Amino acid sequence: MNLNREGAYRVMAGLFGKYFWVFFVSMIPIVELRGAIPIGVVGQQLPLLPVLAVAIVGNMLPVPVILLFAKRVLLWCCTWPGIFGRVFSKIHEKGMKAGAKMQQKAGRSVYVGLFLFVAIPLPGTGAWTGSLAATLLDLKFWPSVLAVMLGVVSAGLIMLTLSQLGVMAIY
C-alpha cells in the first residue's frame, strides 16, 4: 500500500512540474503562451485543454499589474537624471502622441484593435505588449483587460491548433 502512495506522489509531482513550466513560460514577456503551449503539447505530451487553461491563466496573470502600474513606473523613470531620464521621457512623449492620434482616429474601436493585436501570435505582439500599449494609450482598465483576455484566448487556440498540426511556433 505504501509503495502505491509513493508512486502516486511521484506521478503528481511530475505532472505539477510539467504544468508549472507551461505556467511559468506563459508569463515570460515575448514568449508568453506562444511558446508555452508547444512546450506543453508537443514537448511534454500533456493533454490539450489543461495546457490551454494553464497557459491562459499564466499569460493573464501579469496583465492587471501592467495595466495598473506600467505608466507610473515609466513616469518615475522619466525623473531619473541624465540620459536614462531623457530616454524614458522620449518614450513617454512618443507613446502619448501616438496614443492621442490613434484614439482620435479609432474611437471606441481601439479595443477591437487591441484584441486583434494580442490575438495574432507573432513576435512583438501578446498580452505584455498589448497591456503596455493600453497603458500608454490611457485606455480604461476593464475594457482593456477584456480585450487582452479575449486576445490571449484566441492566440491560445491558434497555437493549440498549430501545435496539433506539428508547427512548433511562429517566429
N, C-alpha and C positions, 0 to 999 in steps of 0.2 A: 504494500500500500504506500509506503514511504517513497519507494522508487518512482511510482506513478506521479506523486506530487512534485518531486524534483524535476521530472521530465516536463510536466505541465508548466512549472515555473520557468524552465529554460525556454520553452516554446513562447510563453508570454513575454519574457524578457527580450527574446529575439524579435518578435513582432513589434514590440514597443520601440525597440531600437530602429527598426526599418521605417516605421511610421514617423518616428522622431526626425529622421533625416529628411523625409519628404516635407514635414512641417518646417524644419529649420531652413532648408534650401528655398522654400517658397517665401520666406521672409527676407531673403537677401536681395538688395536692390539689383536691378538689371536682369538677374537670373530669374527670380520670382517663380511663379508656378510653371513658366515655360520650360524651366529646367527640372523642377521638382516632379512633375507628372511623368516625363520619360524615365526619370530615375526610379520612381516607384513602380511603374507599369512594366517597363522593359528591363531595367537593371535589376530590380529586386523581385519581380514576378508577383507583385501584390495585386489584389482584386481592384477592379476599375473604380467602382463607386466610393469605397473608403479612401482611395488615393485622391480622388477628386475632392471629396469633402475635406480631408486633412489639408490639402494644398490650398483650397479656397480660404479656410479659416486662417492658415498661416500667412497667406498673402494679404488678407484683410486686416490682420491684427495691427500693423503699423499705420494704417490709413487714418484713423481718427487722431492719432498723435501727430502725424504730419500735418493734417488739416488744421489742428488747433495751435501748433507751436512752431511750424517752419518759418512763418513770416516773422514772428517775434525773434527767433534765432537769427534770421537774416538781418533784421534791423539792428540787433545787438552787434552783429559782426560789422555792420556799417560804421559803428562808432570806434572801431579799432584804429589805432594810429598807423600812419604810413601807407604803404602800397596795399596792404591787405584790406584796410578800410575802404580805400578808393575802389578796389576791385569789387568788393561786395556792394558798394554804393552804385557802381555802374550796373551790376547785375540787377539790383532792385529797381533802378530807374528804367532800364530797358524792359524789364518784366512788366512794370506798371504801365509804360507807354503802349506796349504790345497788348496788354490786357484791356486797356481802355478802348483801343481801336477795335479789338476783337469783339468786345461786349457791345459796342456801338453797332457793328455790322450784324452780329449774330442774335443779339437779344436773348430771349429765353432758350433758343435752340443751342446755346452754348453747352448746355448739359448733354444734349444729344452728341455734340462733338466730343465732349469729354468721355462719354460712354464708348464711342467708336474708337477714340484714341487708345483707351485702355483695352478694348476688346480685341484689337488686332495684335496678335502675338509676334511682334517684331522687336529687334533690339532698340532700346531707347523709348519704348512705349511700355505701359504697365501701370500698376497701382501706385508705385512710388512716384514716377514721373507725372502721372495724371493728378495725383494729390498735390504735388508741388505746383503744378500749373494752376490748379483750382485755388490754391493759396495765393499765388501771385496775382490771379485774376480777381481776387476778393469775392469768390463765389460763396453762396450760402452753404452752411455746413451740411445739413441733412440732404438736400438735393445732390450735393457733391458726393456724399457717402453712397447714396443710392446709385448714382451714375457709375461710380467706380466699382461698386459691388456687382452691378449687372455686367459691367465690362469684364471683371475678373471671372465671373461665372461663364461668360461667353468665351473668353480666352481659354479657360479650363476645358470647356467642351471641345474647342478646336484642337487643343493639344492632346486631349484624350483620344480623339479621332485619329490624329496624326500618329500618335504612339501606337495605336492599334494597327495602323496601316504600315508600320515599320519605319516611319520617319522619326528620327531622334529629336530634332528640334529645328526651328527655323532660325538660321544665323547667317 
